[in-house]
C-alpha cells in the first residue's frame, strides 16, 4: 500500500521525487514512533 501511495503521488499527483521522498520519510518516522509508544506492533516499513 505504501509503495502504491508513493507511485500515485509521483505519477498521478504530479509531485516531484524530492517532495515524495519527504512525505515517505515523514510517514516512516510517524509509524516508527507509533511502534515506540505501543500504538502499533510493528511498522509496515519493516520487512520480516
VODREN-669404 format. One record per residue (C-alpha): residue in three letters; x, y, z. Coordinates in nm, 3 decimals, padded with zeros to 5 digits. Layout:
<nodes>
+--------+---------+---------+---------+
| residu |       X |       Y |       Z |
+--------+---------+---------+---------+
|    ala |       X |       Y |       Z |
...
+--------+---------+---------+---------+
</nodes>
This chain:
<nodes>
+--------+---------+---------+---------+
| residu |       X |       Y |       Z |
+--------+---------+---------+---------+
|    unk |  00.000 |  00.000 |  00.000 |
|    unk |  00.283 |  00.238 |  00.084 |
|    unk |  00.454 |  00.178 | -00.249 |
|    unk |  00.124 |  00.228 | -00.432 |
|    unk |  00.072 |  00.556 | -00.245 |
|    unk |  00.422 |  00.671 | -00.337 |
|    unk |  00.374 |  00.580 | -00.702 |
|    unk |  00.038 |  00.758 | -00.710 |
|    unk |  00.195 |  01.076 | -00.572 |
|    unk |  00.469 |  01.060 | -00.834 |
|    unk |  00.261 |  00.966 | -01.137 |
|    unk | -00.091 |  01.094 | -01.082 |
|    unk | -00.027 |  01.357 | -00.817 |
|    unk |  00.239 |  01.528 | -01.021 |
|    unk |  00.473 |  01.572 | -00.726 |
|    unk |  00.848 |  01.581 | -00.774 |
|    unk |  01.059 |  01.294 | -00.637 |
|    unk |  01.206 |  01.515 | -00.361 |
|    unk |  00.861 |  01.602 | -00.228 |
|    unk |  00.753 |  01.239 | -00.234 |
|    unk |  01.074 |  01.135 | -00.056 |
|    unk |  00.999 |  01.386 |  00.222 |
|    unk |  00.644 |  01.252 |  00.258 |
|    unk |  00.779 |  00.896 |  00.263 |
|    unk |  01.031 |  00.982 |  00.537 |
|    unk |  00.766 |  01.156 |  00.747 |
|    unk |  00.531 |  00.857 |  00.724 |
|    unk |  00.815 |  00.619 |  00.815 |
|    unk |  00.907 |  00.832 |  01.118 |
|    unk |  00.545 |  00.855 |  01.231 |
|    unk |  00.497 |  00.478 |  01.207 |
|    unk |  00.824 |  00.414 |  01.392 |
|    unk |  00.705 |  00.643 |  01.669 |
|    unk |  00.373 |  00.459 |  01.682 |
|    unk |  00.568 |  00.136 |  01.739 |
|    unk |  00.776 |  00.303 |  02.013 |
|    unk |  00.469 |  00.413 |  02.208 |
|    unk |  00.291 |  00.083 |  02.158 |
|    unk |  00.018 |  00.200 |  01.921 |
|    unk |  00.141 | -00.048 |  01.656 |
|    unk |  00.308 | -00.384 |  01.696 |
|    unk |  00.541 | -00.321 |  01.403 |
|    unk |  00.593 | -00.075 |  01.123 |
|    unk |  00.483 | -00.178 |  00.774 |
|    unk |  00.821 | -00.046 |  00.657 |
|    unk |  00.991 | -00.339 |  00.832 |
|    unk |  01.003 | -00.648 |  00.612 |
|    unk |  01.035 | -00.972 |  00.809 |
+--------+---------+---------+---------+
</nodes>
